[in-house]
Amino acid sequence: MSAAMTLEEENQKLKQELDKVRAERDKYKQLFDVSADALSIIDLESSCFIECNSAAVQMHGVENEQNFLNLSPAQISPEFQACGRPSNEMAREYITKTVTEGPQVFQWLHSRLDGTVFECLVSLTAIPVQGSTLVLAIGRDISPLVKVQRELELALLESTRFEEAYLHEKEKFEQFVDLAPIGIAINKMADGAFKFVNKEFSRFTGYKINELNEMDYWQLTPEEYAEQEAEQLTRLQESGRYGPYKKHYIHQKGHRYPVLLSGIRIVARDGEEQIWSVVQDISQQQEAEDTLRRAKDEAIQASNAKSEFLSNMSHEIRTPMNGVLGTLQLLGEENNSEKGAKLISNAIFSANTLLTIINDILDYSKIESNQLTIEQVDFSLALIAESVIADMEPVAQEKGITLALNIEANMPLVWIGDPVRIRQIMMNLISNAVKFTEQGSVEVSLRESERGGLAGLLIDITDTGIGMSKEAVSSLFERFTQADSTITRKFGGTGLGMSITNNLVSLMDGNIRVASSEGKGTKFVIFIPLLKSKKAEVKLAEARDIAIPDLTEKRVLVAEDNFVNREIIESMLEKTHAEIHFAENGQEALALFPEINPDIVLMDIQMPIMDGKEAFKRIRQINSTVPIVALTANVMSQDIRDYRAMGFTGHLGKPFDIQQIYRCLTVHLFS
């Protein structure tokens, strides 16, 4: 009985122990199943899964636990790991270490049944059970963490690069500021104290950098700039910038020197307002500008002196030249002998040659000083060309050469340009061609042409004259130049004509080409861009001959201080039957005017006591309609424009001939 009770009690006790074991097993099984980590158990002998939880099933994309247990460990890993080694090989190494060395924790690439690969943190623990070894594998999907980690690594790498680049740029900027060839300074807005200056600023102020950092900009600024500084500070506050403006700094040694400043307003991180400025020492620049200004003033004075001298010389030469030409012309009309007429003709030719030389010198002077302007008026090219040919025809006939003019049939009749200068160009070239041609011909052709999209005039002048060498052609347009010294001795001339011609063509935006061969002649081709006029025709400004006007009962007041010119004018107008009154200066003319009530006044400009301009003004106060013509040796374009601007009715330049004074009186008394 006692033994039976003991056996029953022992069974009961074993049952209770078994129930506890089962309860513990169920508890751990439940914990195994509900774990968020993927848990699986591998039997090393069979290399198969013998247990897994639902997290393992889900992580690997398997339908259920049984399907997972049917898989081998190799089926849930890609063939190779991230390092490039085979997964099977690395798995055996980790399991061996787990058994021999203890638990292993490592990062592993796992795969799902659909083939996708993901990062996993794996922990392996060896568990000996009844003489065999099991391995507990705990896996956690760390793909999101790895992604974040990689992004952080990239961000850190990028940040490192930015930091390196920033430090590099900062170093370059600091080096640039420190070595910049211009002064750079930072000042407090509140009191002007220096917070930073570079080496250049230190150099031109004469102070050391540490000395400047204990100063403010007021210590460098003269007191008289206080108002100007206040204006710049106001501008800085309103617009955020100031300058550029010039002022003077006070050097460390006490002298003053000019600087150019500009700057901006900056608010620092701590909220302090600062002025960032660039300052340039312009002492050398100012000195150079002053030198250049003085040189320019001297050049202008020299140019004005030269122009004034040439103008005065022109006036002083033209006034007696008027007497010479006028006297010769009158003598020619009175002389009946053939020999006397020849001598007078030669004298007139020589005087006109001298006048041409004077005009060349004046033209070149105006071109050289940029005082020559190109007019834009309607003109007839045919009439100009014909007048030049008419002037040169007697010379050509005397030499026995042919002078021909060919004008393109359908060429426009009227153009817009400067007829005086175009005539001068044609006269220079045609007269040269005639001068240097001893036999044969000079042919002039005019036609419409186009160059570079511009319409214009093409002048072709071809002669059979002495021609030129290549060297002579290359220097043809230089001033005071002719082919050789014998040319000047044989044919005369100043050597300015071709230079003036070339400059006139250039002023009109044209071009001139030359082809020549010694002994065979020369060909000039000139292109001048011109606008076509809408007018059908234009009369030549001056006819070649005019009948003696009948000025009976017409009163002419002549103000002229030169007695020779008074006598010439009186003789020239004798056949017109005009009533002529002379005054030797402007004051006499002013006194005579109300007495004789003239129909026209010929007014010299440069006269003693009262000049022609003043006399003109006072006469205009008495009579605003009577024609008053400037009778003067001042013949520059600007002079003529000035007289017209003053109100003079016309201009008659000295020297003048009978035809010109007839024409002047006819135009202003009868037109």
C-alpha positions as CSV (number, residue, x, y, z in Angstrom):
1,M,0.0,0.0,0.0
2,S,2.8,2.3,0.9
3,A,4.8,1.5,-2.2
4,A,1.7,2.0,-4.4
5,M,1.1,5.4,-2.9
6,T,4.7,6.4,-3.5
7,L,4.6,5.4,-7.2
8,E,1.4,7.4,-7.7
9,E,2.8,10.4,-6.1
10,E,5.9,10.1,-8.2
11,N,3.8,9.9,-11.4
12,Q,1.8,12.9,-10.3
13,K,5.0,14.8,-9.7
14,L,6.4,13.9,-13.2
15,K,3.1,14.9,-14.8
16,Q,3.3,18.3,-13.1
17,E,6.9,18.7,-14.3
18,L,5.9,17.7,-17.8
19,D,3.0,20.3,-17.8
20,K,5.5,22.9,-16.8
21,V,7.9,22.0,-19.6
22,R,5.0,22.1,-22.0
23,A,3.9,25.4,-20.7
24,E,7.4,26.8,-21.1
25,R,7.6,25.3,-24.6
26,D,4.3,26.9,-25.6
27,K,5.4,30.2,-24.1
28,Y,8.7,30.2,-26.1
29,K,6.9,28.9,-29.2
30,Q,4.4,31.8,-28.9
31,L,7.3,34.3,-28.4
32,F,9.1,32.6,-31.4
33,D,6.0,33.0,-33.6
34,V,5.1,36.6,-32.7
35,S,8.6,38.0,-33.0
36,A,8.9,40.9,-35.4
37,D,12.3,39.6,-36.5
38,A,12.5,36.7,-39.0
39,L,13.4,33.6,-36.9
40,S,14.4,30.2,-38.3
41,I,16.2,27.1,-37.1
42,I,18.6,25.2,-39.2
43,D,19.7,21.6,-38.6
44,L,23.3,21.5,-39.5
45,E,23.3,17.7,-40.1
46,S,20.6,18.0,-42.8
47,S,21.2,21.7,-43.7
48,C,17.5,22.2,-43.7
49,F,15.1,24.5,-41.9
50,I,13.2,22.7,-39.2
51,E,11.4,25.7,-37.8
52,C,10.4,29.3,-38.8
53,N,8.0,32.0,-37.7
54,S,5.5,34.0,-39.7
55,A,7.9,37.0,-40.0
56,A,10.4,34.8,-41.8
57,V,7.6,33.7,-44.2
58,Q,6.6,37.3,-44.9
59,M,10.1,38.7,-45.2
60,H,11.0,36.1,-47.9
61,G,7.7,36.3,-49.8
62,V,6.7,32.7,-49.1
63,E,3.0,31.6,-48.9
64,N,3.2,29.7,-45.6
65,E,5.5,28.1,-43.1
66,Q,5.5,24.7,-44.7
67,N,6.6,26.2,-48.0
68,F,9.4,28.0,-46.2
69,L,10.5,24.8,-44.5
70,N,10.7,23.1,-47.9
71,L,13.3,25.7,-49.0
72,S,17.1,25.3,-48.5
73,P,19.1,28.2,-47.0
74,A,20.8,28.7,-50.4
75,Q,17.4,29.5,-52.0
76,I,16.8,32.7,-49.9
77,S,20.1,34.3,-50.8
78,P,21.4,35.6,-54.2
79,E,24.3,33.8,-55.8
80,F,26.8,36.5,-54.8
81,Q,27.1,38.9,-51.9
82,A,27.8,42.6,-52.2
83,C,31.5,42.0,-51.8
84,G,31.4,39.8,-54.9
85,R,32.0,36.5,-53.1
86,P,29.6,33.4,-53.5
87,S,26.9,33.4,-50.9
88,N,27.3,29.6,-50.2
89,E,30.9,30.0,-49.5
90,M,30.4,32.9,-47.1
91,A,27.5,31.2,-45.4
92,R,29.6,28.1,-44.5
93,E,32.3,30.4,-43.1
94,Y,29.8,32.3,-40.8
95,I,28.2,29.0,-39.6
96,T,31.6,27.5,-38.8
97,K,32.6,30.6,-36.8
98,T,29.2,30.4,-35.0
99,V,29.8,26.8,-33.9
100,T,33.5,27.3,-33.1
101,E,33.7,30.9,-31.8
102,G,30.1,31.8,-30.7
103,P,27.3,34.0,-32.0
104,Q,27.9,36.0,-35.2
105,V,26.2,39.2,-36.3
106,F,26.7,40.4,-39.8
107,Q,25.1,42.2,-42.8
108,W,23.7,39.9,-45.5
109,L,22.0,40.1,-48.8
110,H,18.8,38.0,-48.8
111,S,16.4,37.4,-51.6
112,R,12.7,36.9,-51.9
113,L,11.0,34.3,-54.1
114,D,10.3,36.9,-56.7
115,G,14.0,37.5,-57.0
116,T,14.3,40.9,-55.3
117,V,17.3,41.3,-53.1
118,F,17.3,43.2,-49.9
119,E,19.7,44.1,-47.1
120,C,19.4,42.2,-43.9
121,L,21.0,42.2,-40.4
122,V,21.6,38.5,-39.5
123,S,22.4,37.0,-36.1
124,L,23.5,33.3,-35.9
125,T,23.6,31.3,-32.6
126,A,24.6,27.7,-32.2
127,I,22.3,25.5,-30.0
128,P,23.5,22.0,-29.0
129,V,20.5,19.7,-28.6
130,Q,20.8,16.0,-27.6
131,G,24.1,15.4,-29.3
132,S,23.4,17.5,-32.4
133,T,23.7,21.2,-33.2
134,L,21.0,23.5,-34.3
135,V,21.6,27.1,-35.5
136,L,19.1,29.9,-34.6
137,A,19.0,32.5,-37.4
138,I,17.5,35.9,-36.6
139,G,17.1,38.2,-39.6
140,R,15.9,41.8,-39.8
141,D,15.2,43.7,-43.0
142,I,17.3,46.8,-42.8
143,S,16.9,48.0,-46.4
144,P,15.3,51.3,-45.4
145,L,18.1,51.9,-42.9
146,V,20.7,51.0,-45.5
147,K,19.1,53.4,-47.9
148,V,19.1,56.2,-45.4
149,Q,22.6,55.3,-44.4
150,R,23.8,55.5,-48.0
151,E,21.9,58.8,-48.5
152,L,23.6,60.1,-45.4
153,E,26.9,58.9,-46.6
154,L,26.4,60.6,-50.0
155,A,25.2,63.8,-48.2
156,L,28.2,63.7,-46.0
157,L,30.5,63.2,-49.0
158,E,28.7,66.0,-50.8
159,S,29.0,68.2,-47.7
160,T,32.7,67.4,-47.5
161,R,33.1,68.3,-51.1
162,F,31.2,71.6,-50.6
163,E,33.2,72.3,-47.5
164,E,36.5,71.7,-49.3
165,A,35.3,73.8,-52.3
166,Y,34.2,76.5,-49.9
167,L,37.5,76.5,-48.1
168,H,39.3,76.6,-51.4
169,E,37.2,79.5,-52.7
170,K,37.5,81.3,-49.3
171,E,41.3,80.9,-49.5
172,K,41.3,82.2,-53.1
173,F,39.0,85.1,-52.2
174,E,41.1,86.1,-49.2
175,Q,44.2,85.9,-51.4
176,F,42.5,88.0,-54.1
177,V,41.4,90.6,-51.6
178,D,44.8,90.6,-49.9
179,L,46.7,90.9,-53.2
180,A,44.2,93.0,-55.2
181,P,45.7,96.0,-56.9
182,I,42.9,98.2,-55.6
183,G,42.2,99.3,-52.0
184,I,39.5,97.3,-50.2
185,A,38.1,98.4,-46.8
186,I,35.2,97.5,-44.5
187,N,34.0,100.2,-42.1
188,K,31.2,100.4,-39.4
189,M,28.3,102.4,-40.6
190,A,27.8,103.8,-37.1
191,D,31.2,105.6,-36.6
192,G,33.3,104.8,-39.7
193,A,35.8,102.6,-37.8
194,F,37.8,100.3,-40.0
195,K,37.1,96.6,-39.5
196,F,39.3,95.4,-42.4
197,V,41.7,96.8,-45.0
198,N,43.9,95.0,-47.5
199,K,47.5,95.6,-48.3
200,E,46.9,98.0,-51.2
201,F,44.7,100.2,-49.0
202,S,47.5,100.2,-46.5
203,R,50.1,101.0,-49.1
204,F,48.6,104.1,-50.6
205,T,47.5,105.5,-47.2
206,G,50.9,105.1,-45.8
207,Y,49.5,103.4,-42.6
208,K,50.1,99.9,-41.4
209,I,47.1,97.6,-41.4
210,N,47.1,97.3,-37.6
211,E,47.2,101.2,-37.4
212,L,44.2,101.5,-39.7
213,N,42.3,99.0,-37.7
214,E,42.5,101.5,-34.8
215,M,41.3,104.4,-37.0
216,D,38.1,105.5,-38.8
217,Y,37.7,106.9,-42.3
218,W,37.2,110.5,-41.0
219,Q,40.8,110.5,-40.1
220,L,41.7,110.1,-43.8
221,T,39.2,112.7,-45.1
222,P,39.8,116.4,-45.2
223,E,37.2,118.5,-43.4
224,E,36.0,120.3,-46.5
225,Y,34.5,117.0,-47.7
226,A,32.0,116.8,-44.8
227,E,29.0,117.9,-46.9
228,Q,29.9,115.6,-49.8
229,E,30.4,112.7,-47.4
230,A,27.0,113.3,-45.8
231,E,25.4,113.2,-49.3
232,Q,27.1,109.9,-50.1
233,L,26.1,108.4,-46.8
234,T,22.5,109.4,-47.4
235,R,22.7,107.8,-50.8
236,L,24.1,104.7,-49.2
237,Q,21.3,104.4,-46.7
238,E,18.6,105.0,-49.4
239,S,19.9,102.9,-52.3
240,G,22.4,100.5,-50.6
241,R,25.4,101.9,-52.6
242,Y,27.4,105.0,-53.1
243,G,29.8,106.4,-55.6
244,P,31.8,106.2,-57.7
245,Y,33.0,109.7,-56.7
246,K,36.4,111.5,-56.4
247,K,37.8,113.1,-53.3
248,H,41.2,113.4,-51.6
249,Y,42.7,111.4,-48.8
250,I,45.2,112.6,-46.2
251,H,48.4,110.5,-46.4
252,Q,50.2,109.3,-43.3
253,K,52.9,111.8,-44.2
254,G,50.4,114.7,-44.4
255,H,50.1,115.4,-48.1
256,R,46.8,114.9,-50.0
257,Y,46.2,112.7,-53.0
258,P,43.1,111.9,-55.2
259,V,41.2,108.7,-54.8
260,L,38.1,107.2,-56.5
261,L,35.6,105.5,-54.2
262,S,32.5,103.4,-54.5
263,G,30.8,100.9,-52.1
264,I,27.8,99.1,-50.8
265,R,26.0,98.7,-47.5
266,I,26.1,95.2,-45.9
267,V,24.3,93.9,-42.8
268,A,26.5,91.4,-41.0
269,R,25.1,88.3,-39.2
270,D,25.1,90.1,-35.9
271,G,23.0,92.9,-37.4
272,E,25.8,95.4,-37.6
273,E,25.6,97.7,-40.6
274,Q,28.9,97.9,-42.6
275,I,30.3,99.8,-45.5
276,W,32.2,97.7,-48.0
277,S,34.3,100.0,-50.2
278,V,36.8,99.8,-53.1
279,V,39.2,102.7,-53.2
280,Q,41.6,103.5,-56.0
281,D,44.6,105.8,-55.8
282,I,44.3,107.8,-59.0
283,S,47.3,110.0,-58.5
284,Q,49.1,108.7,-61.6
285,Q,45.8,108.7,-63.6
286,Q,45.1,112.2,-62.6
287,E,48.6,113.3,-63.5
288,A,48.3,111.6,-66.8
289,E,44.9,113.2,-67.5
290,D,46.3,116.6,-66.5
291,T,49.2,116.1,-68.8
292,L,46.9,115.0,-71.6
293,R,44.6,117.9,-71.0
294,R,47.5,120.4,-71.1
295,A,48.8,118.7,-74.3
296,K,45.3,118.9,-75.8
297,D,44.9,122.5,-74.8
298,E,48.3,123.3,-76.3
299,A,47.4,121.4,-79.5
300,I,44.1,123.2,-79.8
301,Q,45.9,126.5,-79.2
302,A,48.5,125.6,-81.8
303,S,45.8,124.5,-84.2
304,N,43.8,127.7,-83.6
305,A,47.0,129.7,-84.0
306,K,47.8,127.9,-87.3
307,S,44.2,128.3,-88.5
308,E,44.2,132.0,-87.5
309,F,47.6,132.5,-89.2
310,L,46.4,130.8,-92.4
311,S,43.2,132.7,-92.3
312,N,45.1,136.0,-91.8
313,M,47.6,135.1,-94.5
314,S,44.8,134.1,-96.8
315,H,43.1,137.4,-96.1
316,E,46.3,139.4,-96.5
317,I,47.2,137.6,-99.8
318,R,43.7,137.6,-101.3
319,T,43.1,141.3,-100.7
320,P,46.1,142.5,-102.9
321,M,45.5,139.5,-105.2
322,N,42.1,141.0,-105.9
323,G,43.8,144.1,-107.0
324,V,46.3,142.2,-109.2
325,L,43.7,140.0,-110.9
326,G,41.2,142.9,-111.2
327,T,43.8,145.2,-112.7
328,L,45.0,142.5,-115.2
329,Q,41.4,141.8,-116.2
330,L,40.7,145.4,-116.8
331,L,44.0,145.9,-118.7
332,G,43.0,142.9,-120.9
333,E,39.8,144.6,-121.9
334,E,41.6,147.9,-122.7
335,N,44.6,146.4,-124.5
336,N,44.3,145.9,-128.2
337,S,47.7,144.5,-129.1
338,E,48.2,140.7,-129.5
339,K,51.5,140.7,-127.6
340,G,50.0,142.8,-124.7
341,A,47.0,140.5,-124.5
342,K,49.3,137.4,-124.3
343,L,51.4,139.0,-121.5
344,I,48.3,139.9,-119.6
345,S,46.9,136.4,-120.1
346,N,50.1,134.9,-118.8
347,A,50.0,137.2,-115.8
348,I,46.3,136.2,-115.0
349,F,47.3,132.5,-115.3
350,S,50.2,133.0,-112.9
351,A,48.0,134.9,-110.4
352,N,45.3,132.1,-110.6
353,T,48.0,129.5,-110.1
354,L,49.1,131.3,-106.9
355,L,45.5,131.5,-105.8
356,T,45.1,127.7,-106.4
357,I,48.2,127.1,-104.2
358,I,46.7,129.2,-101.5
359,N,43.4,127.3,-101.7
360,D,45.2,124.0,-101.6
361,I,47.1,125.0,-98.4
362,L,43.9,126.2,-96.7
363,D,42.0,123.0,-97.7
364,Y,44.7,120.7,-96.4
365,S,44.8,122.7,-93.2
366,K,41.1,122.3,-92.7
367,I,41.2,118.5,-93.5
368,E,44.1,118.1,-91.1
369,S,42.3,119.8,-88.2
370,N,38.9,118.1,-89.0
371,Q,37.3,121.4,-89.8
372,L,36.2,120.6,-93.4
373,T,32.6,119.6,-93.6
374,I,30.8,117.9,-96.5
375,E,27.5,119.6,-97.7
376,Q,24.4,117.7,-98.7
377,V,22.5,119.6,-101.4
378,D,20.9,118.8,-104.8
379,F,23.3,119.2,-107.8
380,S,23.6,118.3,-111.4
381,L,26.6,116.1,-112.0
382,A,26.5,116.6,-115.7
383,L,26.7,120.4,-115.4
384,I,29.6,120.1,-113.0
385,A,31.5,117.7,-115.3
386,E,30.8,119.9,-118.3
387,S,32.1,123.0,-116.5
388,V,35.3,121.2,-115.5
389,I,35.8,120.0,-119.1
390,A,35.1,123.6,-120.4
391,D,37.8,125.0,-118.0
392,M,40.4,122.5,-119.1
393,E,39.5,122.4,-122.8
394,P,41.6,125.4,-123.8
395,V,44.7,123.8,-122.1
396,A,44.1,120.5,-123.8
397,Q,43.7,122.2,-127.2
398,E,46.9,124.2,-126.7
399,K,48.8,120.9,-126.0
400,G,47.1,119.2,-129.0
401,I,45.5,116.4,-126.9
402,T,41.9,115.1,-126.9
403,L,39.7,115.7,-123.8
404,A,36.5,113.6,-123.9
405,L,33.6,113.3,-121.5
406,N,31.3,110.3,-121.6
407,I,28.2,110.2,-119.4
408,E,26.2,107.0,-119.1
409,A,22.9,107.3,-121.0
410,N,20.4,106.4,-118.3
411,M,22.4,107.9,-115.4
412,P,20.3,110.0,-112.9
413,L,20.7,113.8,-113.6
414,V,20.4,115.1,-110.1
415,W,22.2,113.8,-107.0
416,I,22.5,114.8,-103.4
417,G,26.1,115.7,-102.1
418,D,28.7,118.4,-102.0
419,P,29.0,119.8,-105.6
420,V,31.9,122.1,-104.7
421,R,34.0,119.2,-103.4
422,I,33.0,116.8,-106.1
423,R,34.0,119.5,-108.7
424,Q,37.3,120.0,-106.8
425,I,38.0,116.2,-107.0
426,M,37.2,116.1,-110.7
427,M,39.2,119.3,-111.4
428,N,42.3,118.0,-109.5
429,L,42.3,114.7,-111.3
430,I,41.4,116.0,-114.8
431,S,43.8,118.9,-114.6
432,N,46.6,116.5,-113.5
433,A,45.8,114.1,-116.4
434,V,45.9,117.0,-118.9
435,K,49.1,118.4,-117.2
436,F,51.0,115.1,-117.5
437,T,49.8,114.1,-121.0
438,E,51.9,115.4,-123.8
439,Q,50.2,113.5,-126.6
440,G,47.1,111.3,-127.0
441,S,44.0,111.8,-124.9
442,V,42.3,112.2,-121.6
443,E,39.0,110.4,-121.3
444,V,36.5,111.0,-118.5
445,S,33.5,108.7,-118.0
446,L,30.7,109.0,-115.4
447,R,28.3,106.2,-114.6
448,E,26.1,105.0,-111.8
449,S,27.5,102.1,-109.7
450,E,27.1,100.2,-106.5
451,R,29.6,99.1,-103.9
452,G,28.9,97.2,-100.7
453,G,25.1,97.7,-101.1
454,L,25.6,101.5,-101.6
455,A,24.6,103.3,-104.8
456,G,26.8,106.1,-106.0
457,L,28.9,107.7,-108.7
458,L,31.8,106.0,-110.5
459,I,34.3,108.4,-112.1
460,D,36.8,106.9,-114.5
461,I,39.7,109.2,-115.7
462,T,42.1,107.6,-118.2
463,D,45.1,109.3,-119.8
464,T,48.0,108.4,-122.1
465,G,50.5,110.5,-120.2
466,I,53.8,109.9,-118.6
467,G,52.5,107.4,-116.1
468,M,54.1,106.4,-112.8
469,S,56.2,103.7,-111.2
470,K,54.9,101.4,-108.5
471,E,56.9,103.3,-105.9
472,A,55.4,106.6,-107.1
473,V,51.8,105.2,-107.0
474,S,52.4,103.9,-103.4
475,S,53.2,107.4,-102.2
476,L,50.9,109.3,-104.5
477,F,48.5,110.4,-101.8
478,E,51.1,111.6,-99.3
479,R,51.2,115.3,-98.8
480,F,53.9,117.4,-100.6
481,T,54.6,114.3,-102.8
482,Q,55.1,114.0,-106.6
483,A,56.7,111.3,-108.6
484,D,60.1,112.9,-108.5
485,S,61.6,116.3,-108.0
486,T,61.9,116.9,-111.8
487,I,58.1,116.7,-112.0
488,T,57.7,119.8,-109.7
489,R,60.3,121.7,-111.7
490,K,58.8,120.8,-115.0
491,F,55.0,120.9,-114.3
492,G,54.8,122.9,-111.0
493,G,52.4,122.3,-108.1
494,T,52.5,122.0,-104.3
495,G,52.2,118.2,-104.1
496,L,49.0,118.7,-102.0
497,G,46.4,118.2,-104.7
498,M,46.3,114.4,-104.7
499,S,46.4,114.2,-100.9
500,I,43.5,116.6,-100.7
501,T,41.6,114.6,-103.4
502,N,42.1,111.3,-101.5
503,N,41.0,113.0,-98.2
504,L,37.9,114.4,-99.8
505,V,36.9,111.0,-101.3
506,S,37.4,109.5,-97.8
507,L,35.3,112.1,-96.1
508,M,32.5,111.1,-98.5
509,D,33.0,107.4,-97.5
510,G,34.3,106.7,-101.0
511,N,37.5,105.1,-102.4
512,I,40.0,105.8,-105.1
513,R,42.0,103.3,-107.1
514,V,45.0,103.9,-109.3
515,A,46.6,101.9,-112.1
516,S,49.6,103.3,-113.9
517,S,52.6,102.3,-115.9
518,E,55.6,104.4,-116.7
519,G,55.3,105.8,-120.3
520,K,51.9,104.3,-120.8
521,G,49.5,106.5,-118.9
522,T,47.4,106.4,-115.7
523,K,43.9,105.3,-114.8
524,F,42.0,106.7,-111.8
525,V,38.7,105.0,-110.7
526,I,36.8,106.9,-107.9
527,F,33.6,105.6,-106.2
528,I,31.6,108.1,-104.1
529,P,28.4,106.9,-102.4
530,L,25.6,109.4,-103.2
531,L,21.9,109.6,-102.8
532,K,19.7,110.2,-105.8
533,S,17.6,113.4,-105.7
534,K,13.9,113.5,-106.4
535,K,14.4,116.7,-108.4
536,A,14.2,116.4,-112.2
537,E,17.0,119.0,-112.8
538,V,19.1,121.6,-111.0
539,K,20.6,124.7,-112.6
540,L,24.3,125.3,-112.2
541,A,24.8,127.8,-109.4
542,E,26.9,130.1,-111.6
543,A,26.6,130.6,-115.3
544,R,29.8,131.0,-117.2
545,D,29.1,134.4,-118.7
546,I,26.6,137.1,-117.9
547,A,25.8,140.3,-119.7
548,I,26.8,143.7,-118.3
549,P,23.8,144.5,-116.0
550,D,22.1,147.9,-116.5
551,L,22.3,149.5,-113.1
552,T,21.2,152.9,-114.1
553,E,19.7,154.8,-111.1
554,K,20.8,152.0,-108.8
555,R,22.9,153.2,-105.8
556,V,25.7,150.9,-104.7
557,L,27.4,151.5,-101.3
558,V,30.9,149.9,-101.2
559,A,32.6,149.7,-97.8
560,E,36.3,148.8,-98.6
561,D,39.4,150.1,-96.8
562,N,41.9,149.1,-99.6
563,F,42.2,152.0,-102.1
564,V,43.3,149.7,-104.9
565,N,40.3,147.5,-104.5
566,R,38.1,150.6,-104.5
567,E,39.5,151.7,-107.8
568,I,39.2,148.2,-109.3
569,I,35.5,148.0,-108.2
570,E,34.8,151.4,-109.6
571,S,36.4,150.4,-113.0
572,M,34.6,147.1,-113.1
573,L,31.2,148.7,-112.5
574,E,31.8,151.7,-114.8
575,K,29.9,150.1,-117.7
576,T,26.9,149.3,-115.5
577,H,26.1,153.0,-115.0
578,A,25.5,152.4,-111.4
579,E,25.8,155.3,-108.8
580,I,28.7,154.1,-106.7
581,H,29.5,155.5,-103.2
582,F,32.6,154.4,-101.3
583,A,33.3,154.3,-97.5
584,E,36.7,153.4,-96.1
585,N,35.4,151.8,-93.0
586,G,32.2,150.7,-91.2
587,Q,31.7,154.0,-89.5
588,E,31.7,155.9,-92.8
589,A,29.4,153.4,-94.3
590,L,27.0,153.8,-91.4
591,A,27.1,157.6,-91.8
592,L,26.5,157.4,-95.6
593,F,23.7,154.9,-95.5
594,P,20.8,157.2,-94.6
595,E,22.1,159.9,-96.9
596,I,22.2,157.9,-100.1
597,N,19.6,155.2,-99.3
598,P,21.5,152.5,-101.3
599,D,19.9,149.7,-103.2
600,I,22.7,147.3,-102.2
601,V,25.7,147.3,-99.9
602,L,29.0,145.5,-100.6
603,M,30.6,145.3,-97.1
604,D,34.2,144.4,-96.4
605,I,34.6,142.7,-93.1
606,Q,38.1,143.6,-91.8
607,M,38.2,147.4,-91.7
608,P,39.7,149.9,-89.2
609,I,37.6,152.0,-86.7
610,M,34.5,149.8,-87.2
611,D,34.5,146.4,-88.9
612,G,32.0,145.1,-91.4
613,K,30.1,142.9,-88.9
614,E,29.4,145.8,-86.5
615,A,28.4,148.1,-89.4
616,F,26.1,145.4,-90.7
617,K,24.3,145.1,-87.3
618,R,23.8,148.9,-87.1
619,I,22.6,149.2,-90.6
620,R,20.1,146.4,-90.0
621,Q,18.6,148.5,-87.2
622,I,18.0,151.2,-89.7
623,N,16.9,149.0,-92.7
624,S,16.0,145.3,-92.4
625,T,15.5,144.6,-96.1
626,V,18.4,146.2,-98.1
627,P,20.7,143.5,-99.5
628,I,24.1,143.5,-97.7
629,V,26.8,141.3,-99.3
630,A,29.9,140.3,-97.4
631,L,32.8,141.5,-99.6
632,T,35.7,139.7,-98.0
633,A,38.9,137.7,-98.3
634,N,37.5,135.4,-95.6
635,V,36.4,132.5,-97.8
636,M,36.4,129.4,-95.5
637,S,33.2,127.4,-95.4
638,Q,32.8,128.3,-91.7
639,D,33.2,132.0,-92.5
640,I,30.5,131.8,-95.1
641,R,28.1,130.0,-92.7
642,D,28.8,132.5,-90.0
643,Y,28.0,135.4,-92.3
644,R,24.7,133.7,-93.4
645,A,23.9,133.0,-89.8
646,M,24.4,136.7,-89.0
647,G,21.9,137.7,-91.8
648,F,24.2,138.8,-94.6
649,T,22.3,138.5,-97.9
650,G,25.3,137.0,-99.8
651,H,29.0,136.5,-99.9
652,L,31.5,137.6,-102.6
653,G,35.0,136.2,-101.9
654,K,38.2,138.0,-102.9
655,P,39.7,137.8,-105.3
656,F,36.7,138.1,-107.6
657,D,36.4,138.9,-111.4
658,I,34.1,141.1,-113.4
659,Q,31.7,138.2,-114.0
660,Q,31.4,137.4,-110.3
661,I,30.6,140.9,-109.3
662,Y,28.2,141.3,-112.2
663,R,26.5,138.1,-111.1
664,C,26.3,139.1,-107.5
665,L,24.7,142.5,-108.3
666,T,22.3,140.9,-110.8
667,V,21.2,138.2,-108.3
668,H,20.6,140.5,-105.4
669,L,19.1,143.5,-107.2
670,F,16.9,141.7,-109.8
671,S,16.1,138.2,-108.5
